[in-house]
Amino acid sequence: MMYNREILSPIASPVKDGKPVFGTWNKAFEKTDLLEIRRPFRYPYPRWLKNCRNKEWQCFTVQNDSCLLEALFCDVKFYQMVQVLLYDKENKKKYVFKKIKPFSGWHLPNSLSNSYVDSNSPNFFFRIHNWLDADTVKLDINIESRKNPPLTIHLDYNISQNILPMAVSLSFSERRSMYAFKAFAPVQGSMVFDYNHINFNKDTCSGFLCDYKGFFPYNMKMTMCNAIGFNEEKESFGFHIAENQTKETNKNNENALWVNGKLTLLPPVLITMPDGPESNWIIQDVEGMVDLTFTPIEQNRGVTNLLFTKADLIAPLGVYNGMLVNSEGEKIKIKDLFGIGEKLFLRM
């Protein structure tokens, strides 16, 4: 039998009567405020300290024939970070734009229905309009940098009714949880980089939108793998796979595959790096649905130390080879599919 897990009926929030609700859904929550969980830790924390332990981020990934773009907006409460990674496939060049703002600043919203977040600091502007009520999410970025050419981005994610997203609430303990929303959708828009104009057409360009919140462990570890491409029938597909510290992963996890908008829930995986993160990553499950090898070709690493916190993100670009199986038992052959792998350690 193929791996399967229950998709639950939509609910308004992953918190009910002060306790987290665990499961998998194919619709976004109306509200995601994990601070509504009563006593998520062993000892009673005041609200401000509980908020400090609630890490949040949104991530946008877009890929077409000419480039790969990833924009990360992270609020870990002691500081906010924005990082934009652009890889020029034709010239095999990588550009990284990064800004860190200590302590208070912009905050990610608790709803994706119709909400804004923006920052207009000198030389670094961004605006996210989460507007799932209108089947879209919009991202605008404008960056002027001394190290890199200026960058302007406008993206529209078309999350229509025939695109099934995935929302999960995963368990670290009885009262401590993480939430993730993932959607794979056509993307249209434009980018101006180094005074060159690039158009993104929704027929040839797709991307991931990911939203995370969680009372993660003090020493947080997470490894993620994702890529976007077209199968033999010229249908767009993408996978987004993670190995984290949550419990009961066979019953509930954040791994998914999309083929032409159809969602396949994937089993838990084990991601190993026998020779370290600079060499091949092996991504496998025990159900026979995931068998991939990721080969890094462009290294990317960022380390942030601020007060008593530390963040170490290893995010190489590379190619995937192997095989995936969708919910109908069809094998999807993966050959030299360009994507990204991320290995994150966060102490906070």
C-alpha positions in Angstrom: 0.0 0.0 0.0 1.1 3.5 -0.7 1.8 6.0 2.0 -1.2 8.1 3.0 -2.2 10.4 5.8 -5.5 12.0 6.5 -6.4 15.5 5.2 -8.6 17.0 7.9 -11.6 19.3 7.4 -10.6 23.0 7.4 -10.5 24.7 10.7 -10.0 28.4 11.6 -6.9 28.0 13.8 -4.4 25.4 14.8 -5.1 26.3 18.5 -8.3 25.3 20.3 -9.1 26.0 24.0 -5.4 26.9 24.6 -4.0 23.6 23.1 -2.5 23.0 19.7 -4.4 20.9 17.2 -2.2 18.6 15.2 -2.8 17.5 11.6 -2.7 18.2 7.9 -5.1 20.4 5.9 -5.3 21.6 2.3 -6.5 25.1 3.2 -4.8 27.9 5.1 -6.0 28.8 8.6 -7.9 32.0 9.1 -5.6 32.8 12.0 -2.4 31.4 13.2 -1.4 32.8 16.6 0.6 30.3 18.6 0.7 32.7 21.6 -2.8 31.5 22.2 -1.3 28.2 23.4 -1.4 28.0 27.2 1.9 27.0 28.9 3.8 25.7 25.8 6.8 25.2 28.1 7.4 23.4 31.3 7.4 26.6 33.3 4.9 29.5 33.0 6.5 32.2 30.8 5.3 35.8 30.6 3.8 36.7 27.3 6.8 38.7 26.1 9.2 35.8 26.8 6.8 33.3 25.2 6.7 35.6 22.1 10.5 35.6 22.0 10.5 31.8 21.7 8.0 32.0 18.8 10.2 32.0 15.6 8.5 33.0 12.3 9.5 33.3 8.7 8.1 33.5 5.2 10.0 32.2 2.2 9.5 32.8 -1.5 11.2 30.6 -4.2 10.9 31.2 -7.9 12.6 29.4 -10.8 12.6 29.6 -14.6 15.1 28.7 -17.3 17.3 31.7 -16.6 17.5 32.2 -12.9 16.6 30.9 -9.4 15.4 33.4 -6.8 14.8 32.8 -3.1 13.7 35.6 -0.7 13.6 34.9 3.1 11.9 37.1 5.7 12.7 35.9 9.2 11.5 37.3 12.6 13.3 35.6 15.5 12.3 38.4 17.8 15.8 39.4 18.9 16.3 40.5 15.3 14.7 40.5 11.9 16.5 39.3 8.8 15.9 39.6 5.1 18.0 37.6 2.7 17.6 37.5 -1.1 19.5 34.9 -3.1 19.7 35.3 -6.9 21.4 32.8 -9.1 22.1 33.6 -12.8 22.0 30.2 -14.5 23.3 31.4 -17.8 26.4 33.0 -16.3 26.6 30.7 -13.3 26.9 33.7 -10.9 25.4 34.0 -7.4 24.3 37.2 -5.7 23.3 37.5 -2.1 21.5 40.5 -0.5 21.2 40.5 3.3 19.9 42.9 5.9 19.6 42.4 9.7 17.7 44.7 12.0 18.2 44.1 15.7 15.2 43.9 18.1 11.8 45.4 17.1 10.8 46.2 13.6 8.3 44.7 11.1 6.3 41.6 12.2 4.9 38.8 10.1 1.1 38.6 10.3 -1.0 35.9 11.8 -3.3 35.6 8.7 -2.7 35.0 5.0 -6.2 36.0 4.1 -5.5 39.7 3.6 -2.5 41.2 5.4 0.5 43.3 4.8 4.1 43.4 6.0 6.6 45.9 4.7 9.9 47.6 5.6 11.2 50.8 4.1 14.7 51.1 5.5 17.4 52.9 3.5 18.4 51.0 0.4 16.3 48.0 1.3 12.5 48.0 0.6 10.1 45.1 0.6 6.4 44.6 0.8 4.5 41.3 1.2 0.7 41.3 0.5 -0.7 38.0 1.6 -4.1 38.0 -0.1 -5.4 34.4 -0.3 -9.0 35.7 -0.2 -8.2 37.0 -3.8 -6.2 33.9 -4.7 -2.9 35.8 -4.8 0.2 36.7 -2.9 2.3 39.6 -4.0 5.9 40.4 -3.3 7.8 43.6 -4.0 11.5 44.2 -3.4 13.8 47.1 -4.2 17.5 46.9 -3.1 20.4 49.2 -3.6 23.7 47.6 -2.6 27.4 48.6 -2.7 28.5 45.0 -3.4 25.9 44.1 -6.0 24.0 45.8 -8.8 20.6 47.2 -7.9 17.7 44.8 -7.8 13.9 45.4 -8.2 11.4 42.5 -8.1 7.6 42.3 -8.5 6.0 38.8 -8.2 2.4 37.6 -8.2 1.7 34.1 -7.0 -1.5 32.8 -8.6 -3.0 30.5 -5.9 -6.3 29.7 -7.6 -8.9 27.3 -6.5 -7.4 24.4 -8.6 -4.1 24.7 -6.7 -4.2 22.7 -3.5 -1.9 24.1 -0.8 -0.8 22.3 2.4 -1.1 23.5 6.0 0.3 21.4 8.9 0.5 21.7 12.6 3.3 19.5 14.0 4.1 18.4 17.5 7.3 18.9 19.6 5.4 18.1 22.7 1.8 18.0 23.9 1.6 21.8 24.1 4.5 22.9 21.9 4.0 23.0 18.1 5.1 24.4 14.8 2.9 25.4 11.9 3.8 25.4 8.2 1.8 26.5 5.1 3.2 25.6 1.7 1.8 26.4 -1.8 3.2 25.6 -5.2 1.8 28.0 -7.8 2.4 29.7 -11.2 4.2 33.0 -10.8 4.2 36.1 -13.0 6.0 39.4 -12.7 9.2 41.0 -13.5 12.8 41.6 -12.2 15.3 44.4 -13.1 18.8 43.5 -12.2 21.9 45.3 -13.3 19.6 47.3 -15.5 18.5 44.2 -17.4 14.8 43.4 -17.5 13.5 39.8 -17.0 9.8 38.8 -17.3 8.3 35.9 -15.4 5.5 34.2 -17.3 3.1 32.0 -15.4 3.2 29.4 -18.2 6.9 28.8 -17.7 7.6 30.0 -14.2 6.5 28.5 -10.9 7.4 29.0 -7.3 6.9 28.0 -3.6 5.4 30.2 -0.9 6.1 28.9 2.6 4.9 30.4 5.9 6.4 29.1 9.2 5.7 29.7 12.9 6.8 27.6 15.9 7.9 27.1 19.4 11.0 25.4 18.1 13.7 23.8 20.4 16.3 26.2 21.8 18.8 24.5 19.6 16.8 24.3 16.4 17.9 22.0 13.5 16.2 21.7 10.2 17.2 20.4 6.7 15.1 21.3 3.7 15.2 20.3 0.0 13.2 21.8 -2.8 13.2 22.0 -6.6 10.9 23.0 -9.5 10.7 21.7 -13.0 8.6 20.1 -15.8 7.8 16.4 -16.2 7.8 14.4 -19.5 4.2 15.6 -20.2 5.4 19.3 -19.8 3.4 19.7 -16.6 5.0 21.8 -13.9 5.9 20.0 -10.7 7.8 20.8 -7.5 8.7 19.2 -4.2 9.4 20.7 -0.8 10.8 18.2 1.7 12.1 18.8 5.3 13.6 16.8 8.1 13.0 18.5 11.5 12.7 17.7 15.2 9.0 17.1 15.4 7.5 13.8 16.7 5.2 11.2 15.1 6.4 12.2 11.6 4.9 9.2 9.9 1.5 10.4 11.0 2.1 14.0 10.3 4.9 16.0 8.5 5.5 18.8 6.1 6.7 16.9 3.0 4.8 17.4 -0.2 4.9 17.0 -4.0 2.8 19.0 -6.5 2.3 17.9 -10.1 0.2 20.2 -12.3 -1.4 21.7 -9.1 -2.3 18.3 -7.6 -1.0 17.7 -4.1 0.7 14.5 -3.0 1.5 14.1 0.7 4.9 12.5 1.1 6.2 10.3 3.9 8.9 11.3 6.4 12.4 11.3 5.0 16.0 10.9 6.2 18.5 13.3 4.8 22.1 12.2 5.2 25.4 13.8 4.1 28.0 11.1 4.4 30.8 13.4 3.3 29.4 16.7 4.7 27.1 19.3 3.3 29.6 20.2 0.5 29.1 16.7 -1.1 26.1 14.6 -2.0 23.0 14.7 0.1 20.9 11.5 0.2 17.1 12.0 0.6 15.2 8.7 1.1 12.1 7.4 2.8 11.0 3.8 3.8 7.9 3.8 1.6 9.6 3.9 -1.8 8.2 7.3 -2.7 11.3 9.4 -2.3 14.7 8.4 -3.6 16.9 11.5 -4.4 20.5 12.6 -4.5 21.3 16.3 -4.2 24.7 17.4 -5.6 25.8 20.9 -4.6 27.4 23.0 -7.3 27.4 26.4 -5.7 28.1 26.8 -2.0 26.3 29.4 0.1 26.7 29.9 3.8 25.7 32.6 6.3 26.5 32.8 10.0 25.0 35.3 12.3 26.1 35.8 16.0 24.2 38.4 18.0 24.4 38.5 21.8 23.7 34.9 23.0 22.1 33.8 19.7 23.6 32.0 16.7 22.3 31.2 13.2 24.1 29.0 10.8 22.5 28.5 7.4 24.1 26.3 4.7 22.1 26.7 1.5 24.0 25.3 -1.5 22.5 25.4 -5.0 22.8 22.2 -7.0 21.0 19.4 -9.0 18.7 16.6 -7.9 18.7 13.2 -9.4 16.5 10.2 -8.6 12.8 9.4 -8.4 9.6 10.5 -6.8 6.2 8.8 -6.7 2.9 10.7 -6.7 -0.4 9.6 -5.0 -1.5 7.7 -8.1 1.6 5.6 -8.1 3.2 7.3 -11.1 7.0 7.6 -11.0 8.5 11.0 -11.7 12.1 10.7 -12.9 14.4 13.4 -11.7 17.5 14.1 -13.8 19.8 17.1 -13.2 16.9 19.2 -11.8 18.2 22.5 -10.4 17.2 23.3 -6.9 18.4 24.3 -3.5 19.2 22.5 -0.2 19.2 24.2 3.2 20.7 23.0 6.5 19.8 25.4 9.3 21.0 25.6 12.9 19.5 28.2 15.1 20.2 28.7 18.8 17.8 31.1 20.4 
